[in-house]
Amino acid sequence: MFKKQFRVKSRNVAKNSERRKFRSLIGSTHNLQEEDLEKIIPSKGAIEVSKLIVNRPSACDRDEVNVTLYSISAVPLFFEFDRAVYPTVYALWRNYSLIQRITTWEAVLPRLISGADLLLPGVITPLQGGSDFIQLRKAEPCGINIHGNVYPMCVGIALMSGDEMIGCGMKGRGVTVLHTYRDFLWEAGPRNHPPQLPPPVPIPDHQPQLPPPVPIPDLQPQLSPPVPIPDLQPQLSPPVPIPD
């Protein structure tokens, strides 16, 4: 969607009432506590609203589409398309859990950046060590992260639910990609690179198997059999007969 350069129709700073309304929308949509929302959209930061004309994504039947971009301090954080609001990679690098994530291999990333959609054979399932996308719903925004790093590199629309992905044997197209690291929307920001954070090590839900107890040796001393006490009575010789 942002693979090619977009055109800016207008740009203005949101009014205080509009800024509060948008900030409240993001907080309620993503169930954010105030301290988490503050890290993404500071309460005192001005929001710049830009109206863009961009090339259509693969799932759209129009050549060009209108997009509203929301930026803070020259960092594009959210964009609105077809009445849905999506975080940019910059917003997801501030909070990677804003939307559901799907994991793929690093070798797939160049194809996504070049404009391809994410195919399910390239997805790493939760059982293989990927992000848990089972709760993902069809047509819902989702992030695409690379194996070994939880921070998403792409943002797209799920073409089916997580259950449907598993049910079809992980075949076909899974995500229509709208925005990627190194596209023109990324270039409109500070152009920094994603942070690195490996996924957490899963904690087993069962009790660990303890080794069998070590037998405690019998500490009672082993006594040797009693030594027989010799008969100390003197051995008397038989009486000598007295001659007649």
C-alpha positions as CSV (number, residue, x, y, z in Angstrom):
1,M,0.0,0.0,0.0
2,F,2.9,2.4,0.8
3,K,5.3,0.6,-1.5
4,K,5.1,3.6,-3.8
5,Q,5.2,7.3,-2.9
6,F,1.9,8.8,-1.7
7,R,0.5,12.3,-2.2
8,V,-0.4,14.6,0.6
9,K,-3.7,16.5,0.0
10,S,-3.7,18.4,3.3
11,R,-2.0,18.6,6.6
12,N,-3.1,20.4,9.8
13,V,-2.7,20.1,13.6
14,A,-5.7,18.6,15.4
15,K,-7.6,20.7,17.8
16,N,-7.4,19.9,21.5
17,S,-10.9,18.3,21.5
18,E,-10.0,16.2,18.4
19,R,-6.7,15.2,20.0
20,R,-8.4,14.0,23.2
21,K,-11.1,12.2,21.2
22,F,-8.5,10.3,19.1
23,R,-6.3,9.5,22.1
24,S,-9.4,8.1,23.9
25,L,-10.3,6.0,20.8
26,I,-6.8,4.4,20.7
27,G,-6.9,3.8,24.5
28,S,-10.3,2.1,24.4
29,T,-9.7,0.1,21.2
30,H,-6.5,-1.4,22.5
31,N,-7.5,-1.6,26.2
32,L,-4.5,0.5,27.2
33,Q,-3.9,1.8,30.7
34,E,-3.0,5.5,30.9
35,E,0.7,4.8,31.5
36,D,0.8,2.6,28.4
37,L,-1.1,5.1,26.3
38,E,1.2,7.9,27.4
39,K,4.2,6.0,25.9
40,I,2.5,5.9,22.5
41,I,0.5,9.2,22.4
42,P,1.7,11.7,25.0
43,S,-1.1,13.6,26.6
44,K,0.6,17.0,25.8
45,G,1.8,16.2,22.3
46,A,0.3,17.8,19.3
47,I,-1.2,15.4,16.7
48,E,-0.7,16.3,13.0
49,V,-3.4,15.0,10.8
50,S,-2.6,14.4,7.1
51,K,-4.9,13.4,4.3
52,L,-3.1,11.1,1.8
53,I,-3.8,9.5,-1.6
54,V,-2.1,6.2,-1.8
55,N,-2.0,3.2,-4.2
56,R,-4.6,0.6,-3.5
57,P,-3.7,-2.6,-1.5
58,S,-4.2,-5.9,-3.2
59,A,-7.6,-6.5,-1.4
60,C,-9.1,-3.2,-2.8
61,D,-10.8,-2.8,-6.2
62,R,-9.8,0.9,-6.5
63,D,-6.6,2.2,-8.1
64,E,-6.1,4.8,-5.3
65,V,-7.5,5.2,-1.8
66,N,-7.8,7.9,0.7
67,V,-5.9,7.5,4.0
68,T,-5.7,9.7,7.1
69,L,-2.4,9.7,8.8
70,Y,-1.8,10.7,12.5
71,S,1.6,11.8,13.5
72,I,3.3,13.1,16.6
73,S,6.6,15.0,16.5
74,A,7.0,13.9,12.9
75,V,6.6,10.2,13.7
76,P,3.7,8.6,11.9
77,L,1.9,6.4,14.5
78,F,-1.6,5.5,13.1
79,F,-3.4,5.6,9.7
80,E,-7.1,5.2,9.0
81,F,-8.2,3.3,6.0
82,D,-11.8,2.1,5.2
83,R,-13.0,3.3,8.6
84,A,-10.4,1.1,10.4
85,V,-7.4,2.5,12.3
86,Y,-4.1,0.7,12.0
87,P,-0.9,1.3,14.0
88,T,2.3,1.9,12.0
89,V,5.5,-0.1,12.8
90,Y,6.6,3.0,14.8
91,A,3.6,2.6,17.1
92,L,4.2,-1.1,17.4
93,W,7.8,-0.6,18.3
94,R,6.5,1.4,21.3
95,N,4.1,-1.4,22.2
96,Y,4.3,-4.6,20.2
97,S,1.1,-6.0,21.8
98,L,-1.3,-3.4,20.3
99,I,-2.6,-5.9,17.8
100,Q,-2.5,-9.7,17.2
101,R,0.8,-10.9,15.7
102,I,1.7,-13.6,13.2
103,T,5.3,-14.9,13.0
104,T,7.2,-15.7,9.8
105,W,10.8,-16.4,8.8
106,E,13.4,-13.7,8.1
107,A,13.7,-14.9,4.5
108,V,10.1,-14.0,3.9
109,L,10.5,-10.3,4.9
110,P,12.0,-9.1,1.6
111,R,9.0,-10.5,-0.3
112,L,6.6,-8.6,2.0
113,I,8.6,-5.4,1.6
114,S,8.4,-5.8,-2.2
115,G,4.6,-5.9,-2.1
116,A,3.7,-9.6,-1.6
117,D,1.0,-10.8,0.8
118,L,1.8,-13.2,3.6
119,L,1.1,-16.8,2.5
120,L,0.2,-19.3,5.2
121,P,2.9,-21.8,4.3
122,G,5.5,-19.2,5.4
123,V,3.8,-18.7,8.8
124,I,5.3,-20.2,12.0
125,T,2.6,-21.7,14.1
126,P,2.5,-21.4,17.9
127,L,3.5,-25.1,18.2
128,Q,6.6,-24.2,16.1
129,G,7.5,-21.3,18.3
130,G,5.6,-18.5,16.6
131,S,3.2,-16.0,18.0
132,D,-0.2,-17.2,19.2
133,F,-2.6,-16.1,16.5
134,I,-5.5,-18.4,17.4
135,Q,-7.6,-15.5,18.7
136,L,-7.1,-13.5,15.5
137,R,-10.4,-12.7,13.7
138,K,-11.0,-12.3,10.0
139,A,-10.6,-8.7,8.7
140,E,-8.8,-7.7,11.9
141,P,-5.5,-5.7,11.9
142,C,-2.5,-7.8,12.6
143,G,1.2,-7.4,12.8
144,I,3.8,-9.7,11.2
145,N,7.0,-10.3,13.2
146,I,10.1,-12.2,12.3
147,H,11.1,-15.4,14.2
148,G,13.2,-14.4,17.2
149,N,11.9,-10.9,17.6
150,V,8.4,-10.0,18.9
151,Y,8.4,-6.5,17.3
152,P,6.4,-6.5,14.1
153,M,7.9,-5.5,10.8
154,C,4.7,-5.3,8.8
155,V,1.0,-4.4,9.4
156,G,-1.9,-6.0,7.5
157,I,-5.4,-7.3,7.4
158,A,-6.2,-10.9,8.3
159,L,-7.9,-12.7,5.4
160,M,-9.2,-15.4,7.7
161,S,-9.5,-16.1,11.4
162,G,-6.8,-18.0,13.3
163,D,-9.0,-21.1,13.6
164,E,-9.6,-21.0,9.9
165,M,-5.9,-20.8,9.2
166,I,-5.2,-23.9,11.3
167,G,-8.3,-25.6,9.9
168,C,-7.2,-25.2,6.2
169,G,-3.8,-26.7,6.9
170,M,-2.0,-23.4,6.7
171,K,-2.5,-23.1,2.9
172,G,-3.3,-20.0,0.8
173,R,-3.1,-16.3,1.6
174,G,-3.2,-15.3,5.2
175,V,-2.6,-11.6,5.5
176,T,-3.0,-8.6,3.0
177,V,0.0,-6.5,3.8
178,L,-0.7,-2.7,4.0
179,H,2.5,-1.3,5.5
180,T,6.0,-2.5,6.0
181,Y,9.4,-1.6,7.5
182,R,11.3,0.4,4.8
183,D,8.2,1.5,2.8
184,F,7.4,5.1,2.1
185,L,5.3,5.4,5.2
186,W,8.3,4.3,7.3
187,E,10.5,6.8,5.3
188,A,8.1,9.6,6.3
189,G,9.2,9.0,9.9
190,P,12.6,9.0,11.7
191,R,13.7,5.9,9.7
192,N,15.0,4.1,12.7
193,H,15.3,0.3,12.9
194,P,13.2,-2.1,15.0
195,P,14.2,-2.9,18.5
196,Q,15.2,-6.5,19.3
197,L,13.4,-8.6,21.8
198,P,13.2,-12.4,21.7
199,P,9.8,-14.0,22.6
200,P,9.4,-15.1,26.2
201,V,10.2,-18.6,27.1
202,P,6.9,-20.5,27.7
203,I,6.3,-21.7,31.2
204,P,5.0,-25.2,31.4
205,D,1.5,-25.5,33.0
206,H,2.4,-28.7,34.8
207,Q,4.3,-29.4,38.0
208,P,7.9,-30.3,37.4
209,Q,8.8,-34.0,37.8
210,L,10.9,-34.3,40.9
211,P,13.6,-37.0,41.0
212,P,12.9,-40.0,43.2
213,P,14.0,-39.6,46.8
214,V,17.5,-40.8,47.6
215,P,17.4,-43.7,50.1
216,I,18.9,-42.7,53.4
217,P,21.5,-45.3,54.4
218,D,21.2,-47.1,57.7
219,L,23.5,-45.2,60.0
220,Q,23.4,-47.8,62.8
221,P,26.8,-49.3,63.1
222,Q,27.1,-52.9,61.9
223,L,28.1,-54.9,65.0
224,S,30.3,-57.9,64.5
225,P,29.1,-61.2,66.0
226,P,30.1,-61.7,69.6
227,V,33.5,-63.2,70.3
228,P,33.2,-66.4,72.3
229,I,34.6,-66.0,75.8
230,P,37.1,-68.8,76.5
231,D,36.5,-71.0,79.6
232,L,39.0,-69.7,82.1
233,Q,38.5,-72.6,84.6
234,P,41.8,-74.6,84.9
235,Q,41.8,-77.9,83.2
236,L,42.5,-80.5,86.0
237,S,44.4,-83.7,85.2
238,P,42.7,-86.9,86.0
239,P,43.4,-88.3,89.5
240,V,46.5,-90.6,89.9
241,P,45.5,-94.0,91.3
242,I,47.0,-94.9,94.7
243,P,48.7,-98.3,94.7
244,D,47.5,-100.8,97.3
